[in-house]
Amino acid sequence: MVGNAYHINRLAISDKSNTSTTLINEDRTKTLELLRHLLSHSSQPLVICGQDGIGKSTLLKTLQEQTMAKWSYCMIANPADLSFEKLQQAIIQEINPNIKNKHSQSFSAVFQQLDRQHKKLILMIDDAGLLIPGLINEILVLAKQYSLLRVIFVLNHHELDLKSTSDTAINEASLIEMPALSEAQCTEFLYQIAADPQTTITANDINDELISIVYQDTQGIPGQILAKFPRIDSDLNYTKSLKTLVLSVLILIILALCTQWFSNSDYNIKRIAFTKDINTTPTNPNLPE
């Protein structure tokens, strides 16, 4: 089993912070506060665990946005082909993005630089289940060598079970569980989605029946709820509107040209001439009036 397990209700820290709209309830605010507390006061690696679509990646993004001035970050989003050497190079590049040759600076020098800046480095590995077997063990050995390095792995429960066998060092990590939304939280989330004018749902659409259906279908997983009411692409709408306008103008031009052609056609010229001949035929004086 993974080391200390924390549920989002277990620890509440008094220093409240504003969170993004995707962290829509008090529990998720506490999860964010818990992360900040552990990263500040503990060198133990962390595992954020929950079902796919539960909001793990969004939580890390919000953490990064709120603490960018305090800590440095290195986010690994697609670690399928990650090696230990590539990881070290990614960290060097993140700390010194302007460096041309990643090999020109030693890994130790990076942390000496961070130490002078009085900063920690938060290494966040999303989809950590894609890491090659054994790499988590190497990463955690590295974290023990450098006290300024903090590591966060993002896994679902099945991936965590597999990594607990292939990379036993992960069992030393603190586990932060992210549960699904309750039905009441699901309702609040629906209203937040409906507040976006570019979504396919409005506040008037929300009722008890819809809430019940959505909650049963998604089991309170935010990613699945969002998938039911996707945002409308504003650029796509603009393109469609522009095409409609252009088509309408073309139709009007064609109609105008057709009208002009019809009015100037031989048929109309002959008809007008014939009418004129009738109207101008002289009166026979021999005929009685």
N, C-alpha and C positions, 0 to 999 in steps of 0.2 A: 504493500500500500504506500501511497505517497505520504510524506511526512505530515506536518500540521495541516489539518483541513479546516478551512474557514467557509462558513456560509455567509451570505451577504447580510444577514440579520444579526450576526454574532457581534460585530464591533461597530459602534457608532462613535465617530470622532466629532468633537464640538465645532471644529472649523469648517463650516459649511461652505461649499463652493458652487458657483453656477455651472450647470452642465448643459450639454446640447439637448435639443428636443428629442433626440433618439434615446436618451437616458431619461425615461419619462416618469419614473416613480422614485419614491424615497429609497427603496431597496437598492436600486442601481446607483443612486447617489452615494449610498454607503459603500458600495463595491468600489467606486472610484476613490473614495476617501481611504478605504482600507489599502488599496494599492499604493497610494501616496505615502501612507504611514509605514508600510512594510519596506518600501524602497528607501525611505529616509532613515529607518532605524534598524534594518536587518540586512545582512549580506546573503541571506538564504535565497536560493532560486525560487521562482514562482511559476505555478502552472495555472492558467485560466482555462477552466474546463466547462463544457456545456454542449448542448446539441448544435448541429449546424444551423446557422441563421439566428441563433439566440442573441447575437450582438457582441461577441467577443472582440472581433476586429474593430468595431465601432468604439468600444470601450477604450481600447489602446490608443486609437486615433484621438479621442477626446482627452485622454491623459497627456498625450504628447502636446496637444494644442495648449493645454492649461499650464504646463510646466516647462515649456521650451526654454524660457529664460533661466530656469534653475538647473536643468540637466541637459546633457547632450544625448541624442538618440540615434540608434542604428536599427532601422526596421528591415527585416528580411521577409519579404512577402511571398516569394516562391522558392522554397529551399530544396526543390527536388534534385537539382544538380550541384548542391552546395558541398564543398569540401572544406576541410579545416583551413587550408591555405587561402581559399577564396573568402572565407569568413574573416580572416585576419586582414586581408586586403580591403574588404568592404568597410571594416571598422576604421582603418587608416584613411580611406577615401572620405568617409563620413566626417571625420574630425577635421581633415584638411582637404576640402573639395577641390582646391586650386592646384594641388600637387599633381604634376604630370606623370612622374614615375612612382607608382605605389611602392616599389621596392627600395626607393631611396631613403625611406624613413623606417626605422625599426619599430616594432610593435611596442617595445618598452618606452620609446620616446613619445609615443602617442599618449600614454598614461602619465608620463612626466609632465606633458603639456596640460593635460586635464587637471593634474594636481596643482599646477601653478594658477589655473583658472578657478580652482576650488569647485570643480564640477564632477559629477558622477557620469558614467556612460551607461545608459539603459539599452541593452540589447534585447530587442523584441523579435521573436521568431514566430510568425503566423504560419498556420498549417504545418506545425512541427511534426505531424505524423508523416510527412513526406521526407524527413531527414533520413539519410542512410543509417543503418544500424551502427551503433557505436559512437556516432558523432556527438550525441548529447553528452555522453560520458566525457569526451574530450573538451567540450565547451565548459562543462562544470569544473573540470580540473583547471582550465584557464581562469575561470571566475574565482577560484580559490587563490590563484597566484596574484591576481590584481584586485586589490580591495575596492577600487573605484568602479569595478564592473558589476552591474546588476543584470540578471538574465530573467526574461519572461518567455515561457513557452505557451503557445495556444494550441489546445488539443480538444477533440471530442472524447467521449468516454471510451469508445472502442479503441481509438488511437492510444489513449493513455494506458489501457490494459496491455497493448502490444509493446509499447515502449518500456513499460515496467519490467518486461522480460528481457528485451534486447539491450536496454540501457538502464541498468539497475540504479545508477546514480540519481535518476529522476525521482526515486522514492524518497530522497532527502528533501525534495522541494515542498514548499507550502502550497496547498491546493486551495484555489478560490473557485467555488461553484457558482455558476450563473443559472438560476432556475428560469423556467418559462413565466410568462405573465399570468396573473390571475384573471378571472373574467372581468373584474372591475378595472384592472389595469389595461386589459384589452380594450375595454370601452373608451378609456381615456386616450389610448393610443389611436383609436379610430377617429376620434374628434381632432387629434393633432394632425392626422393624415388629411382629413377633410378640410382643414384650415389652409392647406396648400391649394391655390386656385388651379394648379396644373395637374391635379390628381383626378381620377375618374369617380370620385365619391364626394358628396357634399354633406353638410351637417343634417340637412333635411332627409337624407337617405338613411340615416342611422336610427334604428329602432330596436326593440327587444328581440325581434325575430332575427334581424340581421346580425346582431351581436352574438346571439346564441349559435347561429350557423357558422359565423367566422371563428368563434372560439372552439367549437367542436372540430372544425376542419383543420385548424392550425395548431390546436393545443397550446395556444398562447405564445407561439414562437414568432417574434417580430418580423423576421425575414420572410416567413410564409404569409404573414398578414400583408406586408408591403407588396408581395408578389400578386396578391388579389386585386390591389388597387394601384397599378403602376402610374407613374407620372407621365403626362403627355409631353412629348418632345415639342417645346415651343418653336424650335427651328423648323421642325417638320411641319407644324401648323402654319408657320409663316410661308414656307415653300408652297404648301397646298393653296393658301390664300392667294399668293402671287400668281400661281398657275391659273387659278380660277379667274382672277382679274384679267390676266393676259388673254385667256380664252374668250372672256366676255367682250373685250375690246375688239378682238379679231372678228367675232360674230357680227358686231355692230358695223365694222368696216365692210365686211362682205355684204351685209344687207344694204348698206348705203351704195356700194358699187353696183349691186344688182338693180337697185331702184333707178340709179342713174342710167345704167345700160338700157333698162326697159323703157325709160322715158325718151331715150334717143334712138330707139330701134327703128328699122324701116317700117314696121307695122304701124307704129304711132305716127311717123311722118306721113305715110299714105293716108292714114285715118284722118289726120288733121287736114291734109290737102283736100280729101274728099268732102269733108264737112264744109270747108271753105268754098268749094265749087258750088255746093248746093245753096249756100247762103248768098252767093254772088250771082246766081243765074238771072239774067235780065227778064223782066216781066213782059209777056206777049201782049202788045197793045190791042190785038184783035180779040183777045179773050175777054169775056165780060168780067166785070169786077164782082 
